[in-house]
Every structure is written in structure tokens, then in C-alpha cells.
Amino acid sequence: MLEQLGLEPGHKVLEIGAGTGYNAALMAHIVGKTGQVVTVDIDQESVDAAREHLAAAGFDRVQVVCANGGYGYADAAPYDRIILTVGARDIAPSWWEQTKPGGRLVLPLSIGGQESIAFGQVDDRLSSLSVRDCGFMPLRGACAAPRPVIVAQLGPDPDLEMRLRAKRPLDSDRAYEWLTGPSVDWEVNVRASVHEIIGGLLMWLALYEPNMGRMVAWDDVAERDIVPSLCGPGQTRKVVFSPVLLGERRLAALMRPPGQPAPFLDYNEPFAPGPPFALFVRLFGTDESLARRLIARIQAWDAAGRPSSDGLRIRAYPSDSGYVPAEGEIVVEKRWTRLMLDWPT
């Protein structure tokens, strides 16, 4: 993210999410004594600890402020660079307003998945300079959005759940009946690695299918093959998950070949390359159209060259800008911004 931020000596930078103060110290080292670093956090204990750590490391020139980062920090604005080390659902107006013309904003932004995006200002919009996969705890405070997903327990075991976007209703009892009932496995005729799936296919599905969700199982339930697993991290607890497309009378889950157990991924290297494997879809229910639809989406991703975050272009406009999307652009509506996504040739 610091590479995305492009700091230079003399820059003034605002960090939202002080943490331990370590990242602020790195930035203070880069901008030097002619630069200025301000880091804000909503939690007073974190602020006190970060201030103490920075002073002990010889970076007491960093200004540590207890404030709501959703509003930026106007007292020291404008900034050459603004960076968020917390996940955001939208680009708050204050971050845009407090960035100097020609400046840069880097933040983990939810666009189906979470991506670390470096934005530069171009006329009336923000345009992505780079996009990287990431995962951060969400922003807190007045500018934080409601939780983007609902989590529902499936069946009697609390270690089996479904996660869906908040606006999608779910009959969890019926979903559990589907999950424990008859099923049919369909071959997709596409092979992919975990890296390609996490870094590309899951975002593609989330952007094109608003009814995509995720089934998750932990510990003993993860070992019982209730969830047709695709992959899962394994460290303090074993977890497996499967992306699912939910319909009115059935659900379809993306999975590995039948009978092939999913390896537990290392938290430290979730995007490490690995061998490709054949993709399958397991249909729970009787209507084949849902399985065919999910398979068609996966094959379209493959035919499009397997788009991932690496080649993704994102432009952010104010929500009232009146911009008319071009053919092929994906529109993601937010509270304050309209995001236009595409993969240029």
C-alpha cells in the first residue's frame, strides 16, 4: 500500500486508522523531516498507544489525533496523500475534498470483494492507478456503512452459516433442507487455481450476480463435507467455504471435483499460486436453470481472459454527476459515489 501511495520527501500525509503507529513511522521515514504525517483513530486507547510507540521509536513528530476518520482531519488539510488502513464501503466526501489537486488517495474499498485502490484525481473524477487484493477490518464511526452482509445459521449447528448481501432475504430453514437434500454435480469445463479464483472469479461473480453468497463451515462441520468446499483458511480454526448462487427454490455452489478435499490455506499467503483444478457446480434442488446460469458466468469469466484485480480500472464520480456509463462498464452505486468498473483491452 505504501508503494501504491507513492510518498515522496516533503509530502503531507493523512492516515486513517492509527493502529500501533508502525505504518505512520514508516511514512514519516519516507517523507522525512520536511514532510508531515497525521494519523487519526476513533479509539482513544489506540491513539495513546500509537503516540507512545512513535515517541519511543524517535518519531514523535508524527501527529496522532483521536477523531472520526470518516471526516478526515480538516485542521491540517489539504494533503498530498491520504491512506486508509481500515476497510471502507464508500469514498467519503471529506477524503476527496482534503486531497490536494494532483494528490492521491489509497483505501481498501468494497466492490464485491475488498480491494486496495490507489486513486488519482482527474478532472471531475477519481481514477484508479493500481488495484490490489486485500482484507481489512471495517471503518467505524459516523461515516461507516451498515454491515454489507447478513449472516444466518443453517440448521442446528452454529458452525454452519450462510452469508448474503444485506438486502437479500433468506429462509435459513429452507436453505438447510436444500443443503441436506438431493444434489447433482455439474462440470464447468474450466480449470482454475485458488489464486485465480480469489483474485478474479469471486469478484466477477459478485459484480454480475447480486444473489451470490457464501456458505461457511468451521471445525468439525468443515470436516463433514456438508459444505461442498472450494477452499478455506486454516490456522486457529479450520474453515471451508463455497460461493453460492441462491434462487427461490434452490441453490448452486461452486466447488472442487467431487471427493477432492479442499486444502486449508495459510493466512499469511492466501493468494499464493497453486495448481489449477477442475471446477464443478453442485445444484441443490430441481431447477437446472440456476446451475446453468452460474456455469455460464464462470465460462464468461474464462472467455474474457480471466479478469482479475490486476487489470481492473475503476473511476469514481460524485453520485450526482450525471455520468452516463459506456457499454461494457459495470456500475456500482454507493451513497456518495458512482463507481465505473471495466477491464480495458
C-alpha positions in Angstrom: 0.0 0.0 0.0 2.9 2.4 0.6 4.1 1.6 -2.9 0.6 2.4 -4.1 0.7 5.7 -2.1 3.8 6.9 -3.9 5.1 9.0 -1.0 8.0 11.5 -1.6 10.1 13.6 0.8 8.2 16.7 1.9 4.8 15.2 1.4 2.0 15.9 3.9 0.0 12.7 4.5 -3.1 11.7 6.5 -3.5 8.2 7.7 -7.0 7.0 8.9 -6.6 4.1 11.3 -3.5 4.6 13.5 -3.2 1.0 14.7 0.1 0.6 16.6 1.7 3.6 14.9 4.0 1.4 12.9 2.7 2.4 9.5 2.9 6.1 10.4 6.5 5.6 11.4 7.3 4.1 8.0 5.6 7.0 6.3 7.4 9.6 8.5 10.7 7.9 7.5 9.8 8.3 3.8 8.6 11.9 3.8 11.5 12.9 6.1 11.7 15.9 8.4 10.4 18.3 5.7 7.2 16.2 5.4 4.3 15.8 7.8 2.3 12.8 8.9 -1.0 13.0 10.7 -2.6 9.7 11.9 -6.1 9.6 13.3 -8.0 6.8 15.1 -11.5 6.7 16.7 -10.3 4.8 19.7 -8.5 6.8 22.4 -6.6 3.7 23.7 -5.2 3.1 20.2 -4.2 6.8 19.9 -2.4 6.7 23.3 -0.6 3.5 22.5 0.4 4.7 19.0 1.7 8.0 20.4 3.8 6.1 22.9 5.2 3.7 20.3 6.1 6.5 17.9 7.8 8.5 20.6 9.8 5.5 21.7 10.9 4.9 18.1 12.0 8.5 17.6 9.0 9.6 15.5 7.3 11.9 18.0 7.0 14.5 15.2 4.0 12.4 13.9 0.7 14.0 15.0 -1.6 11.4 16.5 -5.2 12.5 16.8 -8.3 10.9 18.3 -11.0 11.7 15.7 -13.6 10.2 13.4 -11.6 9.3 10.3 -14.7 9.4 8.2 -14.4 13.2 8.3 -10.7 13.2 7.6 -8.8 15.8 9.6 -9.6 19.3 8.3 -7.2 21.1 10.7 -4.1 20.0 8.8 -5.7 19.7 5.3 -5.1 19.7 2.4 -2.9 16.6 2.0 -0.6 15.3 -0.8 -1.6 11.8 0.2 -4.4 10.2 2.2 -4.3 6.5 3.2 -6.9 4.3 5.0 -5.8 1.2 6.9 -9.4 0.3 7.5 -12.0 -1.1 5.1 -14.4 1.4 3.6 -17.8 0.9 1.8 -17.6 4.2 0.0 -15.4 7.2 -0.6 -16.4 9.9 2.0 -16.6 13.4 0.6 -14.1 14.7 3.1 -11.3 12.4 1.8 -11.9 13.7 -1.7 -12.1 17.4 -0.6 -9.0 17.2 1.7 -6.7 15.7 -1.1 -4.7 18.3 -3.0 -5.2 18.6 -6.7 -2.9 16.0 -8.2 -2.8 14.1 -4.9 -3.5 10.5 -4.2 -6.0 8.5 -2.1 -5.3 4.9 -1.2 -8.0 2.9 0.5 -9.4 -0.7 0.9 -12.8 -0.3 -0.8 -15.6 -2.9 -1.1 -16.6 -3.5 -4.7 -17.8 -7.1 -4.5 -14.6 -8.1 -2.7 -12.3 -5.7 -0.9 -9.6 -4.1 -3.0 -6.8 -1.7 -2.1 -7.2 1.0 -4.7 -4.8 3.9 -5.4 -6.9 6.8 -6.8 -5.6 9.9 -8.5 -7.7 13.0 -9.2 -8.5 13.5 -12.9 -10.8 16.5 -13.6 -14.2 15.7 -12.1 -13.4 12.1 -11.0 -11.0 9.8 -9.2 -9.3 7.3 -11.4 -7.5 4.2 -10.2 -3.8 4.0 -10.7 -3.5 0.5 -9.2 -5.7 -2.2 -7.6 -4.6 -4.9 -5.2 -6.5 -7.6 -3.3 -6.6 -7.0 0.4 -8.6 -7.6 3.6 -9.1 -5.1 6.4 -11.4 -4.6 9.4 -14.2 -2.1 8.6 -14.2 1.6 9.3 -16.1 2.6 12.5 -17.9 5.8 13.3 -20.5 8.1 11.8 -19.4 7.5 8.2 -19.3 3.7 8.5 -21.9 2.0 6.4 -24.2 -0.7 7.7 -22.8 -4.2 7.7 -22.8 -5.3 4.0 -23.8 -8.9 4.6 -26.3 -10.8 6.7 -25.1 -14.0 8.5 -27.6 -16.7 9.1 -27.1 -20.0 10.9 -28.1 -23.1 8.8 -29.6 -25.9 10.7 -28.9 -26.8 14.3 -25.1 -26.3 14.3 -23.8 -22.7 14.8 -20.7 -23.6 12.9 -22.6 -23.7 9.6 -23.8 -20.5 8.1 -24.8 -18.6 5.0 -23.6 -15.1 4.3 -25.5 -12.9 1.9 -25.8 -9.2 1.0 -27.9 -7.4 3.5 -30.8 -6.7 1.1 -31.3 -10.4 0.1 -33.9 -12.2 2.3 -33.1 -15.7 3.4 -35.2 -18.6 4.7 -32.5 -20.4 6.5 -34.6 -23.4 7.4 -35.4 -24.0 3.7 -31.8 -23.4 2.7 -30.8 -26.1 5.2 -33.3 -28.5 3.7 -31.9 -27.9 0.3 -28.3 -28.4 1.5 -29.1 -31.7 3.2 -31.3 -32.9 0.4 -30.6 -34.4 -3.1 -28.0 -32.8 -5.2 -26.4 -33.1 -8.7 -22.8 -32.2 -9.6 -22.2 -30.4 -12.9 -18.8 -30.0 -14.5 -18.0 -26.4 -15.6 -15.3 -27.3 -18.2 -13.0 -24.7 -16.7 -9.8 -25.2 -14.7 -8.5 -22.6 -12.3 -6.2 -22.2 -9.3 -7.2 -20.8 -5.9 -5.2 -17.7 -6.7 -7.2 -17.1 -9.9 -10.5 -17.8 -8.1 -9.9 -15.5 -5.1 -8.1 -12.8 -7.1 -10.6 -12.7 -10.0 -13.5 -15.1 -10.3 -15.1 -14.3 -7.0 -15.1 -10.6 -7.7 -16.5 -11.2 -11.2 -19.4 -13.3 -9.8 -20.1 -10.7 -7.1 -20.3 -7.9 -9.6 -22.5 -9.7 -12.1 -24.7 -11.7 -9.7 -26.3 -9.8 -6.8 -27.7 -13.0 -5.3 -24.2 -14.5 -4.8 -23.4 -15.5 -1.2 -21.1 -17.8 0.6 -21.6 -20.9 2.7 -19.1 -21.3 5.5 -18.4 -24.2 7.9 -16.0 -24.4 10.8 -14.1 -27.1 12.7 -16.0 -30.5 12.8 -18.6 -29.3 10.4 -15.9 -28.4 8.0 -14.7 -32.0 8.1 -18.1 -33.5 7.4 -18.5 -32.4 3.8 -21.8 -30.6 4.3 -20.5 -27.6 2.5 -19.1 -28.5 -0.9 -15.8 -26.8 -0.2 -13.8 -24.8 -2.6 -11.1 -23.7 -0.2 -10.6 -22.3 3.2 -8.0 -20.8 5.6 -6.8 -23.0 8.5 -4.9 -21.6 11.4 -6.5 -21.3 14.8 -9.7 -22.8 13.4 -10.4 -24.9 10.3 -12.8 -23.2 7.8 -14.1 -24.1 4.4 -16.3 -22.1 2.2 -18.2 -22.3 -1.1 -19.6 -19.4 -3.2 -23.3 -20.0 -3.8 -25.9 -18.6 -6.1 -29.2 -18.5 -4.3 -32.6 -18.9 -6.1 -36.2 -19.0 -5.0 -36.3 -22.8 -4.8 -32.7 -24.0 -5.0 -29.1 -23.0 -4.6 -26.0 -23.8 -6.6 -22.5 -24.0 -5.1 -19.1 -23.7 -6.7 -16.7 -26.5 -5.7 -13.7 -28.7 -6.4 -14.2 -32.0 -8.1 -16.4 -34.4 -6.1 -14.5 -36.2 -3.5 -11.4 -33.9 -3.7 -10.9 -32.3 -0.3 -10.0 -28.6 -0.2 -6.6 -27.8 1.3 -6.5 -25.3 4.2 -4.8 -22.1 3.1 -2.1 -20.3 5.1 -3.4 -17.0 6.4 0.0 -15.5 5.6 -0.2 -16.5 1.9 -3.9 -16.6 0.9 -3.1 -15.6 -2.7 -0.1 -17.9 -3.2 -0.2 -19.6 -6.6 -1.1 -23.3 -6.7 -2.0 -26.0 -9.2 -5.3 -25.5 -11.2 -8.1 -27.9 -10.7 -11.4 -28.6 -12.5 -14.4 -26.5 -11.3 -17.8 -28.1 -10.6 -21.1 -26.7 -9.6 -23.4 -28.7 -7.1 -27.1 -28.0 -7.6 -29.3 -28.4 -4.6 -32.9 -28.5 -5.8 -34.7 -29.5 -9.0 -34.5 -26.4 -11.3 -31.4 -26.7 -13.5 -31.5 -23.1 -14.7 -29.7 -21.9 -11.6 -26.7 -24.2 -12.2 -26.6 -23.4 -15.9 -26.6 -19.7 -15.0 -23.7 -20.0 -12.6 -21.8 -22.1 -15.1 -22.4 -19.5 -17.8 -21.0 -16.8 -15.6 -17.8 -18.8 -14.9 -17.3 -19.6 -18.5 -17.8 -15.9 -19.4 -15.1 -15.0 -17.0 -12.8 -17.6 -18.6 -13.7 -16.4 -22.1 -13.0 -12.8 -21.1 -9.4 -13.7 -20.3 -9.9 -14.3 -16.6 -10.1 -10.7 -15.5 -8.7 -10.0 -12.0 -7.9 -7.0 -9.9 -4.6 -6.5 -11.7 -6.2 -5.2 -14.9 -9.2 -3.6 -13.3 -9.9 0.1 -13.9 -12.1 2.0 -11.5 -13.4 5.5 -11.9 -15.3 7.3 -9.1 -17.8 10.1 -9.8 -19.9 12.0 -7.3 -23.3 10.3 -7.1 -25.0 13.3 -8.7 -22.5 13.7 -11.5 -24.9 12.6 -14.3 -22.2 10.5 -15.9 -23.6 8.0 -18.5 -21.9 4.6 -18.3 -20.3 3.4 -21.5 -21.1 0.0 -23.0 -19.3 -2.7 -21.0 -18.9 -0.7 -17.8 -20.1 -2.1 -14.6 -21.8 0.4 -12.3 -21.6 0.1 -8.6 -23.8 2.6 -6.8 -22.7 3.9 -3.4 -24.0 6.6 -1.1 -21.7 9.4 -2.2 -20.1 8.0 -5.4 -20.8 6.0 -8.5 -18.1 3.6 -9.4 -17.5 2.6 -13.1 -15.5 -0.6 -13.5 -14.1 -2.2 -16.6 -11.1 -4.2 -17.8 -9.6 -2.2 -20.7 -8.2 -4.4 -23.5 
